[in-house]
Amino acid sequence: MKLVTFTHAGKTRVGKVVGDRVVDISVACPSLPHDMRSILSLGDSALAQIQQAEDTTNTLPLSEVKLEAPILNPSKFLAIGMNYADHVEESARKGIKAPDTQVWFNKQVSCVAGPFDPVVKPNISDMLDYEVELCVVIGKRCKNVSIEDALSVVAGYMVTNDFSVRDVQWASPTWTLGKSFDTHGPIGPWIVTSDEITDPYKLRMRLTVNGEVRQNNLTGLMVYNISKQIAHLTSIMTLEPGDLIATGTPMGVGAAMDPVGYLKVGDVVRAEIEGIGAIENKIVSE
């Protein structure tokens, strides 16, 4: 099932994508809340109700709606750094030491943007970079989850692009500021529910800049897989429905290119993951 947040005729609602149409959940399931995070907090029963909703009525053409960030107001947007073996290797060539543990940072939730929204290049830097990542959406309130049970708390998956302002990122021992500029966390284009992703480690990730392939690899190259990430995080904090986890990026980032391949105003960046979909963002000036 593909779940979206969309705007049509000035109203923002939750929907289910069926083919090239969107089922308006506020009409098909009027008893459910009108935002994704609240729906996820109701658990499997709410998702089952949406699954069973009639697909042939209360629909709109997908081409006539604006797709928003599927979760507009996550309480957490967590991201792991240096989590693909090939990205660790290319970073080492730039003098960045390989970590010996999971390295986590926050993307402040104010950075969340829609799947096709413009991304702003800040005036203070010319080192804007990209990172295609598989984004995990948490579906259950959880603490101290075992590695064996970790995938059971996942509601679904999205594409995210962890836009990064490298000079700001590297100026501090913690990466949060360089990862949290407004618009630098586009997500989407929808949440693909976990029942449709039989193996999250066999998905091809691809990123292009103006049609040029920059990143192209498989999710199976994660150093710490999703289960280990969730187990580690929940040993420290409680995760809530709608929380987001960006699970790392493969090699090919602009900072590692020779010469460097940082983004410029006017560039179009497309990030896609097999079985999920694609997001595409144009770089605009501040």
N, C-alpha and C positions, 0 to 999 in steps of 0.2 A: 504494500500500500504506500502511496506517495501522498504525504500530507504537506499542505502549503498554507502560508498566510498570504492573502492577496487583498488588493484594493480594487474596488469597482464602484463607479458612480459615487466616489467620495467616501465610501465606507470600507473599513478594513475588517476582514473576516477570515475564518479558518475554512479550508476546503480540502477535498480529496481529488486528486487528479486521476481521471479515467480516460485513457486515450488522449484526445486533443481537447478535452473539456474538463471543467472544474465543477464538482458537486459542492454547493454552498451548504456547509454543515450547520450554519445557523438556522437554515430552513429545514434541511433533511433531519437534523437531530436537535430540535429546539430546546430540549432540556439540558444540553451540554453548555459549558461556558463558551465564551466567544474569543478566547485567546488560547494559544497552543500550550503555554506553560500550565495553565489551569486544567486543560484537558488531560495533559500527561499526568498531572498530580492525582487524577481519578483512577489511574491504573488501567489494567487490561480490560476492564468492563467498558470503559469509555471507548477504547480503541476497537473493541468488538462491535460496539454500537455503530461506530463510523464505518467499519468494514461491511456491516449489513445494510447500510443506508442505500436506498434506491439510487441506482446510477443513471437512470434515464430521465429523471425530473429534477427541477431546481438546479440546472446546470448552466454554465456559461462557457463560451469558447475561451480556451486558454490564451489565445492570441489577443483577447479583448480585456484581459486583466493585467494589473501590475503585480508581479511577484515581489513580495517583501521578504525580509529575513524571516525564515520560518518561525524562529523564536525571537520576538522583538525585545524581550526583557529578561535574559538569563540572569540568574543570581551569581553565577560564576562562569568565567571563560578561561579555563586553564590550558596551558600548552607545555609540551615537553620539548626540550631542545636536544639537538645532536642525537637523534634517535634512529637514524638510518646509517648503516655501516659505510655506504659510499659517501654520504654527506660528512661523516666524521673524517674520512680520509681526505676529502677535498678541503675541509676546514683546517686539517693539520698542515697542509701545504701553505696555509696562510698564517701559520704560527699559533693556531688555536688548539690548545691541549685537549685530547680526548678525555671525557669524563669517565669516572669509574663508578658512577651511580646515576640514578635518574635525576635529571636537571629540570626543574619546573619553574615556570613564571606565570604571572597573570597577564592576560590581555584585559584591560579595563573594559567593562561591558558597554561603555559609551562609544567604543570603536566599532560596534556591530553595524553592518550595512547589508543592504539587499544584494541578491545574486547578480543583478545587472546595474547596480548603482555606480555612479562615478566614484573614483578613489582620488582623494586630494593629495597632491605632492606638496609637502610643506615648504614654505619659503626658506626655512632655516637650514635646509639640507638638499644636497644633490646626490644622496646615497640611498634612494628609495629602492628597495628590493622586494622580491616575491618569494613565496614558498607554498606550493600546492600541498594540501594536507587532508587526510581523512579525518572528519570531525565526528566524534561520538556524542550522541545525545543520551543523557541519563534519563531513565524512565521510572526509577523507584528511589525513595529516600533510603539511604544505605550507609552503614558504618561497619568497619572491620569485615569487609567482604573477602572471602577466600579467593585465591586464583581460580580454583575449580568452579566457583559459582559466579565469577565476575561478569561473564557475558549475559547472565540472566537479568542484570539490572540495566541493560542497554535497551532503550526504546527504538533506536534507529541510527542512521548514518547520514551525513551530509558531506558536501565539499566545502572546504574553506581555503582561503588564501591568506596566509599569515604575513601580510605586508609588514615590512620591517625597515625602519630608518636606521641604517647601520652605524653611523657615527654617534647617534644618540644612544643606541643600544650598547655599543662598545665602550662608551664613556663611563659606564657604571658597572659595578660587579653584578648588579641585578639588571635584567633585560626589560623590565616592565615598561619603562618610559618609551624605549625605542620601538616597542611592539603595540603601543596603545594610542597612537594618533587617531583622531576622528576619521571614520570611514575605513580604517585599516583592518577591519575584521569582517569582510563579506562572507556570508554563509548561504547555503542553499544547494540547488534551486528549490529543493524540498527535502523533507525527511523521508528516507526510504526505511520503512519499518524493518526491524531486525529479522523477522521471519522470512524476508525476501533476500537476505544476504546470507547464503549458506556458509560461506567461508570468507570472512573479512580480510584474510591474508593472501587472497589470490586475485586481488583487484589491481588493474593497471592504472597508474596515475600519470597524467600528462599535463604539461603546462606549455603554452606558447605565448610569445610576445610578437605581435603583428604577424602572426602565422608561422614564425620561426620556433621550432621545437627547442625548448630549453631544459625541460625535465621530463623524464620518461622512464618509469620503473614500477616495480610491484610493491604492494603493501607488505608482502612477506619478508622484506628486508629490514623490518623494524628490529632494533636491538632489544627493546623491551616491548613485548606485545601488549595488546589492549588489556588483557586479563591482568598482567603484571602491573600495568599502570593503574588500573582501578583498585587493585588490592593495596598497592602502595599508598595511593591518595586516601583511601578510606581507613587506613591505619592511623591517619592523622586528622582527617576532617570528615564531616558528614556531607555526602553528596545528595542533592535534591533533584526532583524531576525538572527537566529543562536545563540542567547544567551542561556545559559544553566542554569537551576535551579535544584539543587539537593534538594529533598523535605523532607529529613529526614529519619532516620533509626529506625526500631523496636528494641526490646530488644534482647540480645544475643551477644553483643559485647565482645571481648576477655577481655577487661579491667574489665568487671563486673563479670567474672567467678571466681570461687574459687576452685583451684588455677587459676590464670590468664591464659588466652589462647592466648597469643601473637603469632604472626606468626614467623616461622623460615625459613631459606633458604631451599628450596626443597618443601615446602608446596604448594599445589594446591588449589586455592580459586575459587569457582564457585558461581556466583550470578545470580539468575534467577527471572523473574517476569512473572506471568501468562499473556498470550496474547501478550507478547512482545518477549521474548527469553532469552538467557543466555550468559553471558560472563565468561571467565575462564582464570585465570592468575596464572602463576607459580612464586613463590618468588625466586629471585636470589640474589647473593651477589653483592655488589657495586664494 
